[in-house]
Amino acid sequence: MQKNQAVSNSWHRYRAEPSFESFVELAVSINSFTEFLIDKGIAALHHASHQLEQVTLALFNREVGHPLPQTALDDLSERVGALARMTHAHATATAGLIEHCQDTHHASPASVRIGQTWLIARDRADWAGLEAQLGYFGMAAGFVTWDQDLPDSAGVAPLLLLDMSSLPENEWRARIQALRQRFGMGQLICLGVRSDFEQLQQALSGGCDSCLLEGTPPHAIIEHIMELNERHEQEAYRVLIVEDSKTASHLIRRTLQENQIVSEIVNDPRQTLNALKQFNPDLILMDMYMPNCTGVEVARIIRQHNEFLSMPIVYLSGETNVALQVDAMRLGGDHFLTKPFNPVFLNTIVMSKIERYRALRRSMYHDSLTGLLNHSSGKNTLDMLLSGVTHEGGFLSVVMMDIDHFKLVNDTYGHPVGDQVIRSLSWLLKQRLRKHDILCRYGGEEFLIGLPHTDAEEAYTIVDRIRHDFAQIKHPYRDTHFLATASGGIATYPLHQTGDALIKAADEALYRAKRGGRNRIHSSDD
């Protein structure tokens, strides 16, 4: 509601004092709201906001006089008003859901993120395997046929899995549009769609969020759902502004703030290195020409430090000489924006560069198969967490968990199936553990788990339930399935004082569990 209110306020300010500057403010607020809706996956509102953004950007030209022509004003007024009404309707409808989600005693992380799951098909038996796997990962699905209406208990933001293969193709668009209209905040996934342009076009234009082609196995559907709904609360984007003009730097900061981008200003380029180390930005926005130093010189100095080699640098300058721009980027820059800059374009460039930079960093620190922290990152994170617990006091439990007889799984069913078993355990751990817990693929089929403010008894209860539920998962193989089990070992601070000591003690407890028959959890003090 606050984002949409900012759009309405900007529109009213423009109507009161029509100028290029107030129109820029309107365009930036609309862009910010559109980005917010994309991030939250609110498809129905995003469609309306995106159309408003496109109309506004088409008028974003200094040659267009202000106030705008009456036809353009009327069109914008109607679109802003319609978006406000739609936003209010969604906010009213979801007030109860949001209140429920904020009550941590009544909502698990999985249920808040995914919402209720419903499968719509002709024959429930066709999807028995998928329903079973959904249940393993905390997403037990309700079922209705295409001839039945979803009950009111489905809520306002369900996850709907639509078996399109069981529906006549000429009904697709109308059926999807009806569901999208009712569940504007829900997520619609079409299943059983052929790799056919017309079918995909019907489904996507009707309002579904994504399509999974016919023959997609249940485990791949589960993986898609989890990737679609993993909306981690990531840290705000951070930008270092290196600009000698205080007026220009504060204008840039204000533009970035519209998209909740945190910024730090350096007016003296000689302080850039210190600011980089203290502020730890995701991107540098830098003026090309500053007293006693050029942006290219600063970029070359930055690139002498290995930790800043991949950090994106975007130049801002009135320089229009293409040859100089090319040289500037060749000597350490990544992009060049000409002043005066389009604020919407500036935000878009900054956000896309940061997304790629963070994706690169994520690939460096996370395991590619599971998305969990890799070995070195997991150990480093454990040491940092232990330092905090040592300072604050309390417990920290470390768990080493390992899939039993995993070599036999690989030898019997093949390495791709073995990889899927590893992913299944990682998904289960993600679903059951808290966001501030450490979750790391330590190596092969072994996982490192860190549970802050959790004693050995509490850790045992948590991990043993995960062990029990993992043993129930049916892993598909050709026309049949097989089961797998896992064992674990627990060690707890302050009984073990260092990260290495905790890992060693938990590992020893794990091997006692293996020798004791597997499919069990042991503690270091057993």
C-alpha positions in Angstrom: 0.0 0.0 0.0 2.8 2.5 0.8 4.4 1.9 -2.6 1.1 2.5 -4.4 0.4 5.5 -2.2 3.8 7.0 -3.4 2.6 6.6 -7.0 -0.7 8.4 -6.2 1.1 11.2 -4.3 3.6 11.7 -7.2 0.7 11.9 -9.6 -1.1 14.5 -7.5 2.1 16.6 -7.2 2.5 16.5 -11.0 -1.1 17.6 -11.5 -0.6 20.5 -9.1 2.8 21.6 -10.5 3.3 20.0 -14.0 7.0 20.1 -14.9 9.6 17.7 -16.2 11.1 17.3 -12.7 7.8 16.3 -11.2 7.2 13.9 -14.1 10.6 12.3 -13.4 9.5 11.8 -9.8 6.3 10.1 -11.0 8.2 7.8 -13.4 10.6 6.7 -10.7 7.8 6.0 -8.2 5.9 3.9 -10.8 9.1 2.0 -11.7 9.8 1.3 -8.0 6.3 -0.1 -7.5 6.6 -2.3 -10.6 9.9 -3.7 -9.3 8.3 -4.4 -6.0 5.5 -6.3 -7.6 7.9 -8.4 -9.6 9.9 -9.3 -6.5 6.7 -10.3 -4.6 5.3 -12.2 -7.5 1.9 -10.4 -7.5 1.1 -11.1 -11.1 -2.3 -9.3 -11.5 -1.0 -6.0 -10.0 2.3 -6.3 -11.9 0.5 -6.4 -15.2 -1.4 -3.1 -14.5 1.7 -1.4 -13.1 3.9 -2.5 -15.9 1.5 -1.1 -18.5 1.4 2.2 -16.6 5.2 2.2 -16.5 5.4 1.6 -20.3 3.0 4.5 -21.0 4.9 6.8 -18.7 8.3 6.0 -20.2 6.9 6.6 -23.7 6.2 10.2 -22.5 9.6 10.5 -20.8 11.2 12.9 -23.2 12.4 16.5 -22.7 10.8 17.4 -26.0 7.3 16.6 -24.6 5.9 19.7 -23.1 4.4 20.0 -19.6 1.6 19.8 -18.7 1.0 16.8 -20.9 -1.7 16.9 -23.6 -5.2 16.4 -22.1 -5.6 13.0 -23.8 -2.4 11.8 -22.1 -3.4 13.2 -18.8 -6.8 11.5 -18.9 -5.2 8.2 -19.8 -2.6 8.4 -17.0 -5.3 9.5 -14.5 -7.4 6.5 -15.4 -4.5 4.1 -15.1 -3.2 5.5 -11.8 -6.8 5.3 -10.4 -7.3 1.8 -11.6 -4.0 0.6 -10.1 -4.9 2.3 -6.8 -8.3 0.5 -6.7 -6.8 -2.9 -7.5 -4.1 -2.4 -4.9 -6.7 -1.5 -2.3 -8.8 -4.5 -3.2 -5.8 -6.9 -2.8 -4.7 -5.3 0.5 -8.2 -5.7 1.9 -8.4 -9.3 0.7 -5.0 -10.2 2.1 -5.2 -8.4 5.4 -6.1 -11.6 7.2 -3.4 -13.6 5.5 -0.7 -11.1 6.3 -1.8 -11.0 9.9 -1.6 -14.8 10.0 1.8 -14.9 8.4 3.2 -12.4 10.9 2.1 -14.7 13.8 5.1 -17.0 14.0 3.2 -19.3 16.4 0.7 -20.2 13.7 2.7 -20.2 10.4 5.8 -22.2 9.5 8.3 -20.6 7.1 7.2 -23.0 4.3 3.5 -22.2 4.7 4.1 -18.4 4.7 6.2 -18.6 1.6 4.2 -21.1 -0.5 0.7 -20.8 0.8 -1.9 -23.6 0.3 -1.2 -26.0 -2.5 -4.0 -27.2 -4.8 -3.9 -29.6 -7.7 -6.6 -29.3 -10.4 -7.0 -32.3 -12.7 -9.4 -34.8 -14.0 -8.0 -38.0 -12.4 -6.3 -37.7 -9.0 -4.6 -41.1 -9.5 -2.5 -39.7 -12.3 -0.8 -37.4 -9.8 -0.5 -39.7 -6.8 3.3 -39.7 -7.0 3.5 -35.9 -7.1 1.0 -35.6 -4.2 3.1 -37.9 -2.1 6.3 -36.0 -2.8 4.7 -32.7 -2.0 3.7 -34.0 1.4 7.3 -35.0 2.2 8.4 -31.4 1.8 5.6 -29.8 3.8 3.4 -28.9 0.9 0.5 -31.3 1.2 -1.9 -30.6 -1.7 -5.6 -30.4 -1.8 -7.4 -31.7 -4.9 -10.3 -30.6 -7.0 -11.4 -31.6 -10.5 -11.9 -29.1 -13.3 -15.6 -29.4 -12.7 -15.3 -28.3 -9.1 -14.7 -24.8 -7.6 -11.9 -24.3 -5.2 -13.2 -23.8 -1.6 -12.9 -20.5 0.2 -10.4 -22.2 2.5 -7.9 -22.0 -0.4 -7.2 -18.5 0.7 -6.1 -15.6 -1.5 -2.6 -16.7 -2.4 -2.6 -20.4 -3.1 -0.1 -22.3 -5.3 -2.2 -23.9 -8.0 -0.9 -26.8 -10.1 -3.0 -27.1 -13.2 -3.1 -30.4 -15.2 -3.6 -28.9 -18.7 -3.4 -32.2 -20.4 -6.7 -33.2 -19.0 -8.5 -30.0 -20.3 -9.6 -29.3 -23.8 -7.2 -26.9 -25.4 -9.9 -24.4 -26.4 -10.8 -24.0 -22.7 -7.3 -23.2 -21.5 -7.2 -19.4 -21.8 -10.7 -18.9 -20.2 -10.0 -21.3 -17.3 -6.6 -19.8 -16.5 -7.9 -16.2 -16.7 -10.7 -17.1 -14.3 -8.3 -18.5 -11.8 -5.9 -15.5 -12.2 -8.8 -13.1 -11.7 -9.8 -14.8 -8.5 -6.3 -15.5 -7.2 -4.3 -12.4 -8.2 -1.7 -13.0 -5.5 -1.6 -16.8 -6.1 0.9 -18.7 -8.2 -0.3 -20.7 -11.2 1.8 -23.5 -12.7 0.6 -25.3 -15.7 1.6 -29.0 -16.0 1.6 -31.3 -18.9 2.0 -28.7 -21.6 3.5 -29.8 -24.9 6.6 -28.1 -26.3 4.3 -26.3 -28.7 4.3 -22.5 -29.3 0.5 -22.2 -29.5 0.0 -24.2 -26.2 2.6 -22.2 -24.3 1.3 -18.9 -25.7 -2.2 -19.8 -24.5 -1.1 -20.7 -21.0 1.3 -17.8 -20.5 -0.9 -15.1 -22.0 -3.9 -16.5 -20.0 -2.0 -15.5 -16.8 0.0 -18.6 -15.5 3.4 -17.9 -13.9 5.2 -20.8 -15.6 4.7 -24.0 -17.6 6.3 -27.4 -17.1 6.3 -29.6 -20.2 4.6 -33.0 -20.4 6.8 -35.7 -19.0 8.4 -33.6 -16.3 8.9 -36.0 -13.4 7.6 -35.2 -9.9 11.0 -34.4 -8.4 11.6 -31.8 -11.1 8.2 -30.3 -10.4 9.1 -30.1 -6.7 12.4 -28.5 -7.5 10.7 -25.9 -9.7 8.2 -25.1 -7.0 10.9 -24.6 -4.4 13.0 -22.4 -6.7 10.0 -20.3 -7.5 9.1 -19.7 -3.9 12.5 -19.3 -2.3 12.2 -15.5 -1.7 14.9 -15.1 0.9 15.1 -11.8 2.8 18.3 -10.7 1.2 20.2 -7.7 2.3 19.4 -4.4 0.5 21.5 -3.6 -2.5 24.4 -1.3 -1.6 26.0 1.3 -3.9 29.0 3.5 -3.4 28.6 6.9 -5.1 32.0 8.5 -6.0 31.1 12.1 -7.1 32.7 15.4 -6.2 29.5 17.4 -6.6 27.4 17.2 -3.5 24.3 18.2 -5.4 24.7 15.5 -8.0 25.6 12.8 -5.5 22.5 13.6 -3.4 20.3 13.5 -6.5 21.7 10.0 -7.3 21.1 8.9 -3.8 17.5 10.0 -3.9 17.0 8.2 -7.1 18.4 4.9 -5.7 16.3 5.3 -2.5 13.2 4.9 -4.6 14.2 1.2 -5.1 15.3 0.8 -1.5 19.0 0.8 -2.6 21.3 1.8 0.2 24.1 4.2 -0.8 27.2 5.8 0.6 28.7 9.0 -0.8 32.4 9.8 -1.3 33.0 13.3 -2.5 36.8 12.9 -2.3 37.9 10.1 -4.7 41.1 9.6 -2.6 38.8 8.1 0.1 37.4 5.5 -2.2 39.5 2.5 -1.0 38.6 3.2 2.7 34.9 3.5 1.8 35.0 0.2 -0.1 36.4 -1.7 2.8 34.1 -0.1 5.4 30.8 0.0 3.3 31.3 -3.2 1.3 29.1 -2.1 -1.6 27.7 -4.3 -4.5 28.5 -1.6 -7.1 30.3 1.7 -7.6 28.7 4.6 -9.4 31.5 7.0 -10.4 31.8 10.4 -12.0 34.4 10.5 -14.9 35.9 13.9 -14.1 36.8 15.0 -10.6 39.4 17.4 -9.2 42.9 16.0 -9.2 41.7 12.6 -10.3 39.6 11.0 -13.1 37.2 8.1 -12.7 39.4 5.9 -14.9 42.3 6.5 -12.6 40.2 5.5 -9.5 38.9 2.4 -11.4 42.5 1.3 -12.2 43.5 1.8 -8.5 40.5 -0.2 -7.4 41.3 -3.1 -9.8 44.8 -3.5 -8.2 43.0 -5.2 -5.2 41.9 -8.8 -5.8 38.8 -8.5 -3.6 37.4 -5.7 -5.8 38.3 -7.2 -9.2 34.7 -8.4 -10.0 32.8 -5.5 -8.4 30.9 -3.6 -11.2 31.8 0.0 -11.8 29.4 2.3 -13.7 30.6 5.7 -14.9 28.3 8.7 -14.9 29.5 11.6 -17.1 28.5 14.2 -19.6 31.2 12.7 -21.9 29.7 11.9 -25.3 32.9 10.9 -27.1 32.4 7.2 -27.9 36.2 6.5 -28.2 36.8 7.9 -24.7 33.9 5.9 -23.3 35.3 2.7 -24.8 38.7 3.4 -23.3 37.2 4.1 -19.9 35.4 0.7 -19.9 38.5 -1.0 -21.2 40.5 0.3 -18.2 38.3 -1.0 -15.5 34.7 0.1 -16.0 31.6 -2.0 -16.8 29.0 0.5 -18.1 28.8 4.1 -19.1 25.7 6.3 -18.5 25.6 9.8 -19.9 24.4 12.8 -17.9 21.7 13.9 -17.5 20.7 10.3 -16.7 17.2 8.8 -17.0 16.5 7.8 -13.3 14.4 4.8 -14.3 17.2 3.6 -16.6 19.8 4.3 -13.9 17.9 2.1 -11.3 17.4 -0.7 -13.9 21.1 -0.7 -14.8 22.2 -0.7 -11.2 19.9 -3.5 -10.1 20.7 -5.7 -13.1 24.5 -5.3 -12.5 24.1 -6.0 -8.8 21.9 -9.1 -9.5 24.6 -10.5 -11.7 27.4 -9.6 -9.3 25.6 -11.3 -6.4 24.9 -14.4 -8.6 28.6 -14.6 -9.3 29.4 -14.3 -5.6 26.7 -16.9 -4.8 28.3 -19.3 -7.2 31.6 -18.8 -5.4 30.2 -19.5 -1.9 27.4 -22.0 -2.6 27.3 -25.5 -3.8 26.0 -25.8 -7.3 23.9 -29.0 -6.8 22.0 -28.0 -3.7 22.3 -24.2 -3.4 23.6 -24.6 0.2 26.8 -23.1 1.5 29.9 -25.0 0.2 32.5 -26.5 2.5 34.7 -23.5 3.1 31.8 -21.0 3.4 30.1 -23.3 5.8 33.1 -23.5 8.1 33.7 -19.7 7.9 30.0 -19.0 8.7 30.2 -21.4 11.7 33.2 -19.7 13.1 31.4 -16.3 12.8 28.3 -17.7 14.4 30.3 -19.3 17.2 32.0 -16.0 17.9 28.6 -14.3 18.4 27.3 -17.1 20.7 30.5 -17.0 22.7 30.1 -13.2 23.2 26.3 -13.4 24.0 26.3 -16.7 25.9 24.1 -19.7 25.2 24.3 -22.9 23.2 25.3 -23.7 19.7 24.7 -27.2 18.4 26.5 -28.6 15.3 25.2 -31.6 13.4 27.1 -33.7 10.8 24.5 -35.6 8.7 25.3 -38.3 6.1 23.2 -40.3 3.7 23.5 -44.0 4.5 25.0 -46.5 1.9 25.2 -43.7 -0.6 27.9 -45.5 -2.7 25.4 -48.3 -3.1 22.7 -45.8 -4.3 25.1 -44.5 -7.0 26.3 -47.9 -8.0 22.7 -49.3 -8.2 20.8 -46.4 -9.7 23.4 -44.1 -11.2 24.9 -40.8 -10.3 22.0 -38.6 -11.6 19.6 -40.4 -9.3 22.2 -40.1 -6.4 22.3 -36.4 -7.0 18.5 -36.3 -6.7 18.7 -38.1 -3.4 21.2 -35.4 -2.2 18.9 -32.7 -3.4 15.9 -34.3 -1.6 17.7 -34.2 1.7 18.8 -30.6 1.1 15.2 -29.6 0.3 14.0 -31.2 3.5 16.6 -29.4 5.6 15.7 -26.1 4.0 12.1 -26.7 4.8 12.6 -27.7 8.4 15.4 -25.4 9.6 15.3 -21.7 10.4 16.7 -19.0 8.2 19.5 -18.1 10.6 20.6 -21.7 11.0 23.7 -22.8 9.0 23.1 -25.3 6.3 26.1 -26.5 4.3 26.9 -29.3 1.9 30.2 -30.3 3.6 31.2 -32.8 0.9 29.7 -35.6 -1.1 26.6 -36.8 0.7 27.6 -35.2 4.0 25.9 -32.0 5.4 27.0 -29.6 8.2 24.2 -28.0 10.2 24.6 -25.2 12.7 21.8 -24.5 15.2 22.4 -21.4 17.3 20.7 -21.1 20.7 19.9 -24.8 20.6 21.1 -27.3 23.2 21.9 -30.9 22.5 18.4 -32.2 23.5 16.6 -29.7 21.3 19.0 -30.4 18.4 18.3 -34.1 18.7 14.5 -33.6 18.5 14.9 -31.4 15.4 17.3 -33.6 13.5 15.7 -36.9 14.5 12.4 -35.8 13.0 14.2 -34.8 9.8 15.9 -38.2 9.8 12.5 -40.0 10.2 10.8 -38.0 7.5 13.7 -38.4 5.0 13.4 -42.2 5.4 9.8 -42.0 4.2 10.6 -40.3 0.9 10.1 -42.5 -2.2 12.8 -41.8 -4.7 11.7 -42.5 -8.2 13.7 -44.9 -10.4 12.2 -45.9 -13.8 8.8 -47.5 -13.1 9.5 -48.1 -9.4 11.0 -46.3 -6.4 13.5 -46.9 -3.5 14.0 -45.6 0.0 17.1 -44.0 1.6 18.1 -43.2 5.1 20.5 -40.8 6.9 22.5 -40.8 10.1 23.7 -37.9 12.2 26.0 -36.8 15.0 25.6 -33.8 17.3 28.1 -31.8 19.3 27.3 -28.7 21.4 29.0 -25.5 22.6 30.2 -24.9 25.3 31.1 -28.6 25.8 33.3 -28.1 22.6 34.9 -24.7 22.4 35.9 -24.2 18.8 34.4 -24.7 15.3 36.9 -27.4 14.4 36.3 -29.1 17.8 32.6 -29.1 17.3 32.9 -30.5 13.7 35.3 -33.2 14.9 33.1 -34.2 17.8 29.9 -34.3 15.7 31.7 -36.3 13.0 32.8 -38.9 15.7 29.2 -39.1 16.9 28.1 -39.6 13.3 30.4 -42.6 12.9 29.1 -44.1 16.1 25.6 -43.8 14.6 26.9 -45.6 11.5 28.5 -48.4 13.5 25.3 -48.7 15.6 23.2 -49.7 12.6 22.6 -46.4 10.7 19.4 -44.5 10.3 19.8 -42.9 13.8 21.2 -39.8 15.5 23.9 -39.9 18.2 25.2 -37.0 20.4 28.9 -36.5 21.3 28.1 -37.0 25.0 26.2 -40.3 24.5 
